[in-house]
């Protein structure tokens, strides 16, 4: 009895690299994560630059009162404004990080929304089963 050849079109195939697998099943989510990350960079830069400005300009600085955006500040009020700006940037930066992490967690399960165990890709079905199990474990806590 002759062996029947398997049809390569219907056989589930595994992606050749992890990058291709991730890109194939979650490209829009990856682009959104990239956009949020790019938005976070200027905030992080200013957040790192502001303490230098506080120490070098507000505490050790001279030539007070200073004018900033049409408002005049003496040394103490200038220091308070910079510290409040720093606090606001810390809150904003951590809010961006929180949003990014929440979106990352959601995109892992969203990637598998249309996937089931009868999917044509065995690797997708396996990833979705793992994602569903972890989501069920989180919800049962």
LONU-630687 format. One record per residue: residue number from 0; x, y, z of N, C-alpha, C, O in turn. Coordinates in nm, 3 decimals, m for minus. Example, Ala and Ser with C-alpha at 12.3 -4.5 7.8 and 13.67 -1.06 7.14 Angstrom:
! residues 2
[0,[1.319,m0.569,0.780],[1.230,m0.450,0.780],[1.320,m0.330,0.780],[1.424,m0.332,0.846]]
[1,[1.285,m0.225,0.708],[1.367,m0.106,0.714],[1.290,0.003,0.787],[1.341,0.114,0.804]]
This chain:
! residues 141
[0,[0.083,m0.117,0.000],[0.000,0.000,0.000],[0.088,0.124,0.000],[0.181,0.135,0.081]]
[1,[0.060,0.216,m0.089],[0.143,0.335,m0.104],[0.108,0.437,0.004],[m0.007,0.452,0.045]]
[2,[0.212,0.506,0.048],[0.191,0.612,0.147],[0.130,0.733,0.079],[0.167,0.770,m0.032]]
[3,[0.035,0.794,0.149],[m0.024,0.915,0.095],[0.061,1.034,0.139],[0.099,1.044,0.255]]
[4,[0.089,1.121,0.047],[0.169,1.240,0.079],[0.081,1.341,0.152],[m0.036,1.361,0.116]]
[5,[0.137,1.403,0.251],[0.063,1.507,0.323],[0.057,1.634,0.241],[0.153,1.671,0.173]]
[6,[m0.055,1.697,0.247],[m0.074,1.823,0.176],[m0.008,1.934,0.259],[m0.053,1.961,0.370]]
[7,[0.097,2.000,0.207],[0.168,2.102,0.286],[0.084,2.227,0.312],[0.118,2.306,0.400]]
[8,[m0.023,2.247,0.239],[m0.104,2.366,0.258],[m0.189,2.356,0.385],[m0.204,2.455,0.456]]
[9,[m0.242,2.240,0.414],[m0.331,2.225,0.529],[m0.256,2.192,0.658],[m0.314,2.200,0.766]]
[10,[m0.132,2.156,0.649],[m0.055,2.120,0.767],[m0.018,2.247,0.844],[0.032,2.342,0.785]]
[11,[m0.040,2.249,0.975],[m0.002,2.367,1.052],[0.149,2.388,1.047],[0.227,2.293,1.056]]
[12,[0.187,2.512,1.033],[0.330,2.543,1.026],[0.369,2.635,1.141],[0.289,2.716,1.189]]
[13,[0.489,2.621,1.182],[0.543,2.704,1.289],[0.622,2.817,1.224],[0.694,2.796,1.126]]
[14,[0.609,2.936,1.279],[0.687,3.049,1.228],[0.836,3.019,1.247],[0.875,2.949,1.340]]
[15,[0.917,3.072,1.158],[1.059,3.044,1.163],[1.131,3.120,1.275],[1.236,3.077,1.322]]
[16,[1.074,3.233,1.317],[1.137,3.307,1.427],[1.030,3.362,1.521],[0.914,3.378,1.482]]
[17,[1.069,3.389,1.641],[0.977,3.445,1.739],[0.927,3.582,1.695],[0.810,3.614,1.714]]
[18,[1.015,3.662,1.635],[0.976,3.794,1.588],[0.863,3.784,1.485],[0.766,3.860,1.493]]
[19,[0.876,3.692,1.390],[0.771,3.675,1.288],[0.640,3.632,1.351],[0.533,3.679,1.310]]
[20,[0.645,3.544,1.451],[0.524,3.499,1.518],[0.454,3.616,1.588],[0.334,3.635,1.575]]
[21,[0.532,3.693,1.663],[0.476,3.808,1.735],[0.420,3.910,1.637],[0.310,3.961,1.657]]
[22,[0.494,3.939,1.532],[0.449,4.039,1.435],[0.323,3.992,1.362],[0.233,4.072,1.336]]
[23,[0.317,3.864,1.329],[0.202,3.811,1.255],[0.073,3.821,1.335],[m0.032,3.853,1.280]]
[24,[0.080,3.793,1.465],[m0.041,3.787,1.545],[m0.070,3.912,1.626],[m0.178,3.925,1.683]]
[25,[0.024,4.007,1.631],[m0.004,4.126,1.713],[0.062,4.252,1.660],[0.105,4.336,1.740]]
[26,[0.072,4.270,1.531],[0.137,4.388,1.474],[0.072,4.519,1.518],[0.145,4.610,1.558]]
[27,[m0.060,4.535,1.514],[m0.118,4.663,1.557],[m0.091,4.693,1.704],[m0.067,4.808,1.742]]
[28,[m0.096,4.589,1.788],[m0.067,4.609,1.930],[0.078,4.648,1.951],[0.108,4.733,2.035]]
[29,[0.168,4.588,1.876],[0.310,4.622,1.889],[0.335,4.766,1.847],[0.416,4.835,1.910]]
[30,[0.267,4.813,1.744],[0.283,4.952,1.700],[0.228,5.049,1.804],[0.284,5.156,1.824]]
[31,[0.118,5.012,1.869],[0.062,5.097,1.975],[0.158,5.104,2.093],[0.178,5.211,2.150]]
[32,[0.216,4.992,2.130],[0.314,4.990,2.239],[0.434,5.077,2.203],[0.486,5.150,2.288]]
[33,[0.478,5.070,2.078],[0.589,5.154,2.033],[0.553,5.302,2.044],[0.635,5.382,2.088]]
[34,[0.432,5.338,2.004],[0.388,5.478,2.012],[0.386,5.528,2.156],[0.432,5.638,2.184]]
[35,[0.332,5.448,2.248],[0.329,5.488,2.389],[0.470,5.504,2.443],[0.497,5.596,2.520]]
[36,[0.560,5.415,2.403],[0.699,5.424,2.448],[0.766,5.551,2.396],[0.840,5.617,2.470]]
[37,[0.742,5.585,2.270],[0.801,5.706,2.213],[0.746,5.831,2.283],[0.820,5.927,2.304]]
[38,[0.619,5.829,2.320],[0.561,5.942,2.394],[0.625,5.955,2.532],[0.638,6.066,2.583]]
[39,[0.665,5.844,2.592],[0.722,5.846,2.727],[0.865,5.903,2.729],[0.908,5.952,2.834]]
[40,[0.938,5.898,2.620],[1.077,5.943,2.621],[1.095,6.091,2.655],[1.179,6.121,2.740]]
[41,[1.022,6.184,2.596],[1.041,6.324,2.634],[1.007,6.350,2.781],[1.073,6.430,2.847]]
[42,[0.904,6.283,2.830],[0.867,6.299,2.971],[0.981,6.251,3.060],[1.015,6.317,3.159]]
[43,[1.040,6.138,3.025],[1.152,6.085,3.103],[1.272,6.178,3.097],[1.339,6.199,3.198]]
[44,[1.300,6.235,2.980],[1.412,6.327,2.967],[1.394,6.449,3.057],[1.486,6.487,3.130]]
[45,[1.276,6.510,3.053],[1.250,6.628,3.136],[1.253,6.590,3.283],[1.298,6.667,3.368]]
[46,[1.205,6.470,3.314],[1.205,6.422,3.451],[1.347,6.406,3.504],[1.371,6.428,3.623]]
[47,[1.441,6.371,3.420],[1.581,6.360,3.460],[1.652,6.496,3.460],[1.747,6.515,3.535]]
[48,[1.607,6.587,3.379],[1.669,6.719,3.368],[1.623,6.814,3.479],[1.699,6.900,3.522]]
[49,[1.501,6.799,3.525],[1.443,6.891,3.622],[1.516,6.893,3.757],[1.532,7.002,3.813]]
[50,[1.561,6.781,3.813],[1.637,6.789,3.939],[1.765,6.872,3.927],[1.803,6.941,4.021]]
[51,[1.831,6.863,3.812],[1.950,6.946,3.791],[1.913,7.094,3.793],[1.985,7.176,3.850]]
[52,[1.801,7.126,3.731],[1.753,7.264,3.729],[1.716,7.310,3.870],[1.742,7.425,3.907]]
[53,[1.655,7.222,3.947],[1.618,7.257,4.085],[1.741,7.288,4.167],[1.746,7.389,4.237]]
[54,[1.842,7.202,4.160],[1.962,7.222,4.242],[2.046,7.338,4.191],[2.084,7.426,4.269]]
[55,[2.075,7.341,4.063],[2.167,7.441,4.009],[2.105,7.579,3.992],[2.176,7.679,4.004]]
[56,[1.977,7.586,3.966],[1.916,7.714,3.934],[1.833,7.769,4.050],[1.847,7.885,4.086]]
[57,[1.748,7.685,4.109],[1.658,7.735,4.213],[1.725,7.744,4.349],[1.700,7.839,4.424]]
[58,[1.809,7.647,4.383],[1.870,7.649,4.516],[2.000,7.730,4.515],[2.018,7.816,4.602]]
[59,[2.089,7.706,4.422],[2.217,7.774,4.418],[2.217,7.896,4.328],[2.316,7.969,4.322]]
[60,[2.109,7.920,4.259],[2.103,8.027,4.160],[2.102,8.167,4.221],[2.082,8.185,4.340]]
[61,[2.124,8.262,4.134],[2.123,8.404,4.172],[2.029,8.476,4.076],[1.957,8.413,3.998]]
[62,[2.030,8.606,4.084],[1.949,8.690,3.996],[1.799,8.667,4.013],[1.726,8.644,3.917]]
[63,[1.756,8.673,4.137],[1.612,8.662,4.163],[1.557,8.801,4.186],[1.631,8.886,4.236]]
[64,[1.436,8.828,4.155],[1.328,8.743,4.106],[1.347,8.707,3.959],[1.409,8.781,3.882]]
[65,[1.292,8.590,3.921],[1.300,8.539,3.784],[1.163,8.548,3.718],[1.060,8.538,3.784]]
[66,[1.165,8.567,3.587],[1.041,8.570,3.513],[1.032,8.444,3.427],[1.121,8.415,3.347]]
[67,[0.921,8.369,3.444],[0.898,8.246,3.369],[0.758,8.253,3.311],[0.660,8.260,3.385]]
[68,[0.748,8.253,3.178],[0.621,8.261,3.106],[0.535,8.379,3.154],[0.414,8.367,3.168]]
[69,[0.599,8.490,3.177],[0.528,8.611,3.215],[0.499,8.625,3.364],[0.446,8.727,3.407]]
[70,[0.535,8.523,3.443],[0.515,8.529,3.588],[0.649,8.552,3.656],[0.751,8.496,3.616]]
[71,[0.647,8.634,3.760],[0.770,8.665,3.832],[0.774,8.585,3.962],[0.677,8.583,4.038]]
[72,[0.889,8.518,3.986],[0.904,8.433,4.104],[1.028,8.474,4.182],[1.133,8.504,4.125]]
[73,[1.014,8.476,4.317],[1.133,8.488,4.400],[1.194,8.348,4.415],[1.141,8.253,4.358]]
[74,[1.302,8.334,4.489],[1.374,8.207,4.494],[1.288,8.094,4.553],[1.287,7.984,4.498]]
[75,[1.217,8.118,4.661],[1.139,8.013,4.725],[1.020,7.972,4.637],[0.995,7.853,4.619]]
[76,[0.948,8.068,4.582],[0.834,8.032,4.498],[0.879,7.964,4.369],[0.809,7.877,4.317]]
[77,[0.995,8.002,4.317],[1.052,7.936,4.198],[1.085,7.791,4.231],[1.058,7.701,4.151]]
[78,[1.142,7.768,4.348],[1.174,7.633,4.393],[1.046,7.550,4.409],[1.042,7.433,4.369]]
[79,[0.942,7.609,4.467],[0.815,7.538,4.485],[0.754,7.502,4.349],[0.704,7.391,4.332]]
[80,[0.757,7.594,4.256],[0.701,7.567,4.123],[0.777,7.453,4.055],[0.716,7.364,3.995]]
[81,[0.910,7.455,4.063],[0.988,7.348,4.001],[0.962,7.213,4.069],[0.954,7.110,4.002]]
[82,[0.947,7.214,4.201],[0.919,7.089,4.273],[0.780,7.036,4.239],[0.762,6.915,4.226]]
[83,[0.683,7.124,4.225],[0.549,7.080,4.185],[0.550,7.028,4.041],[0.481,6.931,4.009]]
[84,[0.628,7.092,3.955],[0.642,7.042,3.817],[0.706,6.903,3.817],[0.666,6.815,3.741]]
[85,[0.805,6.884,3.904],[0.870,6.753,3.916],[0.770,6.648,3.964],[0.765,6.537,3.910]]
[86,[0.690,6.682,4.065],[0.589,6.590,4.115],[0.488,6.555,4.005],[0.452,6.438,3.989]]
[87,[0.445,6.655,3.930],[0.352,6.629,3.819],[0.411,6.537,3.714],[0.343,6.449,3.662]]
[88,[0.540,6.557,3.683],[0.605,6.471,3.584],[0.624,6.328,3.635],[0.615,6.233,3.558]]
[89,[0.650,6.313,3.765],[0.661,6.179,3.822],[0.527,6.106,3.809],[0.522,5.989,3.771]]
[90,[0.419,6.176,3.841],[0.286,6.116,3.829],[0.255,6.083,3.683],[0.204,5.975,3.654]]
[91,[0.285,6.174,3.591],[0.261,6.151,3.449],[0.343,6.033,3.397],[0.292,5.948,3.325]]
[92,[0.471,6.030,3.434],[0.559,5.923,3.388],[0.511,5.787,3.437],[0.507,5.690,3.361]]
[93,[0.474,5.780,3.564],[0.425,5.652,3.617],[0.290,5.615,3.559],[0.260,5.497,3.543]]
[94,[0.207,5.715,3.527],[0.080,5.687,3.460],[0.102,5.629,3.321],[0.030,5.537,3.280]]
[95,[0.200,5.682,3.249],[0.233,5.629,3.116],[0.283,5.486,3.128],[0.244,5.399,3.049]]
[96,[0.369,5.461,3.226],[0.420,5.324,3.247],[0.308,5.228,3.283],[0.304,5.116,3.234]]
[97,[0.216,5.273,3.368],[0.103,5.190,3.405],[0.017,5.158,3.282],[m0.020,5.043,3.260]]
[98,[m0.013,5.261,3.203],[m0.093,5.240,3.083],[m0.023,5.144,2.987],[m0.088,5.058,2.926]]
[99,[0.107,5.157,2.974],[0.183,5.069,2.886],[0.177,4.925,2.935],[0.155,4.834,2.855]]
[100,[0.195,4.904,3.064],[0.191,4.768,3.117],[0.052,4.707,3.111],[0.038,4.587,3.083]]
[101,[m0.051,4.786,3.136],[m0.188,4.736,3.125],[m0.217,4.700,2.980],[m0.278,4.597,2.953]]
[102,[m0.174,4.784,2.886],[m0.198,4.756,2.745],[m0.122,4.631,2.701],[m0.174,4.549,2.625]]
[103,[0.001,4.615,2.749],[0.079,4.495,2.715],[0.007,4.370,2.761],[0.000,4.271,2.688]]
[104,[m0.047,4.373,2.883],[m0.120,4.258,2.933],[m0.245,4.231,2.853],[m0.279,4.116,2.827]]
[105,[m0.315,4.336,2.813],[m0.436,4.320,2.734],[m0.407,4.276,2.593],[m0.486,4.202,2.535]]
[106,[m0.296,4.320,2.536],[m0.266,4.284,2.397],[m0.229,4.137,2.385],[m0.246,4.078,2.278]]
[107,[m0.177,4.078,2.491],[m0.144,3.935,2.485],[m0.271,3.852,2.471],[m0.273,3.755,2.395]]
[108,[m0.376,3.890,2.542],[m0.499,3.814,2.529],[m0.579,3.857,2.406],[m0.652,3.776,2.349]]
[109,[m0.568,3.983,2.365],[m0.639,4.030,2.245],[m0.585,3.965,2.119],[m0.659,3.944,2.023]]
[110,[m0.458,3.932,2.121],[m0.396,3.867,2.006],[m0.463,3.735,1.978],[m0.469,3.690,1.863]]
[111,[m0.514,3.671,2.081],[m0.574,3.539,2.067],[m0.726,3.543,2.066],[m0.790,3.438,2.081]]
[112,[m0.786,3.659,2.049],[m0.932,3.671,2.058],[m1.002,3.582,1.956],[m1.103,3.519,1.989]]
[113,[m0.952,3.575,1.835],[m1.018,3.495,1.733],[m0.959,3.357,1.719],[m0.996,3.282,1.629]]
[114,[m0.869,3.323,1.807],[m0.799,3.196,1.797],[m0.867,3.091,1.884],[m0.912,3.123,1.994]]
[115,[m0.874,2.969,1.838],[m0.923,2.860,1.920],[m0.834,2.739,1.897],[m0.741,2.744,1.816]]
[116,[m0.862,2.633,1.965],[m0.775,2.517,1.956],[m0.779,2.451,1.818],[m0.692,2.369,1.787]]
[117,[m0.877,2.484,1.735],[m0.883,2.427,1.601],[m0.817,2.520,1.499],[m0.836,2.505,1.378]]
[118,[m0.739,2.615,1.548],[m0.673,2.711,1.460],[m0.577,2.640,1.366],[m0.528,2.531,1.395]]
[119,[m0.550,2.703,1.254],[m0.459,2.643,1.157],[m0.315,2.647,1.204],[m0.231,2.572,1.153]]
[120,[m0.286,2.732,1.298],[m0.150,2.740,1.349],[m0.143,2.676,1.486],[m0.206,2.724,1.580]]
[121,[m0.069,2.569,1.497],[m0.057,2.500,1.625],[0.009,2.590,1.729],[m0.027,2.584,1.847]]
[122,[0.104,2.672,1.687],[0.173,2.759,1.782],[0.079,2.866,1.835],[0.086,2.902,1.953]]
[123,[m0.011,2.919,1.750],[m0.108,3.018,1.795],[m0.205,2.955,1.894],[m0.235,3.015,1.997]]
[124,[m0.253,2.836,1.864],[m0.347,2.769,1.953],[m0.283,2.742,2.088],[m0.347,2.758,2.191]]
[125,[m0.157,2.701,2.088],[m0.086,2.675,2.214],[m0.069,2.804,2.293],[m0.090,2.805,2.415]]
[126,[m0.030,2.911,2.227],[m0.011,3.040,2.295],[m0.143,3.090,2.352],[m0.146,3.148,2.460]]
[127,[m0.252,3.068,2.279],[m0.383,3.114,2.326],[m0.429,3.034,2.447],[m0.488,3.091,2.539]]
[128,[m0.403,2.903,2.448],[m0.441,2.823,2.564],[m0.366,2.871,2.688],[m0.424,2.881,2.796]]
[129,[m0.238,2.901,2.673],[m0.158,2.951,2.785],[m0.210,3.086,2.831],[m0.223,3.110,2.951]]
[130,[m0.242,3.173,2.736],[m0.294,3.305,2.769],[m0.427,3.296,2.842],[m0.451,3.368,2.939]]
[131,[m0.515,3.206,2.796],[m0.645,3.189,2.861],[m0.629,3.136,3.003],[m0.698,3.180,3.094]]
[132,[m0.537,3.039,3.020],[m0.514,2.984,3.155],[m0.464,3.091,3.250],[m0.510,3.099,3.365]]
[133,[m0.371,3.174,3.205],[m0.318,3.279,3.293],[m0.425,3.384,3.323],[m0.429,3.438,3.434]]
[134,[m0.510,3.415,3.226],[m0.620,3.510,3.250],[m0.719,3.452,3.350],[m0.769,3.525,3.435]]
[135,[m0.748,3.322,3.341],[m0.840,3.260,3.437],[m0.778,3.258,3.576],[m0.849,3.279,3.675]]
[136,[m0.649,3.234,3.584],[m0.582,3.231,3.715],[m0.584,3.371,3.779],[m0.602,3.383,3.900]]
[137,[m0.566,3.476,3.696],[m0.570,3.613,3.751],[m0.710,3.647,3.799],[m0.726,3.710,3.904]]
[138,[m0.812,3.605,3.725],[m0.949,3.642,3.763],[m0.998,3.564,3.884],[m1.088,3.610,3.954]]
[139,[m0.940,3.448,3.911],[m0.984,3.369,4.026],[m0.919,3.417,4.156],[m0.958,3.372,4.264]]
[140,[m0.823,3.506,4.149],[m0.755,3.556,4.271],[m0.839,3.654,4.344],[m0.798,3.705,4.448]]
